[in-house]
């Protein structure tokens, strides 16, 4: 671009009107190009803002999903631990009952063995008395 002093030639009544109009036309063309570029850039900004909002919504959805998954996982763990504890409690009760029944059976067997032993000793004593009376 020329310096302002050299930009237009001077005529009798001022600057050369043709040169000034031509320059104004060039400036209007540049202004129009810049306005189109600004419009295009604004449209691009709007599109990028939409994409950013979309991605932020997706990110928030992923975060919420992960949060919900963590809560669900914790609930599943708690439920599994409760089920395991209940299962062990029931099994321990069953084992205790089985041991009690086993102890009761063992006691019954010992009592039965004592009775059999008593009967056998009584029978042996009778046999010995019988043998003694027959031998005399």
Buried (B, 14 or more C-beta within 10 A) or exposed (E): EEEEEEEBEEEEEEEBEEEEEEBEEEEEEEEEEEEEEEEEEEEEEEEEEEEEEEEEEEEEEEEEEEEEEEEEEEEEEEEEEEEEEEEEEEEEEEEEEEEEEEEEEEEEEEEEEEEEEEEEEEEEEEEEEEEEEEEE
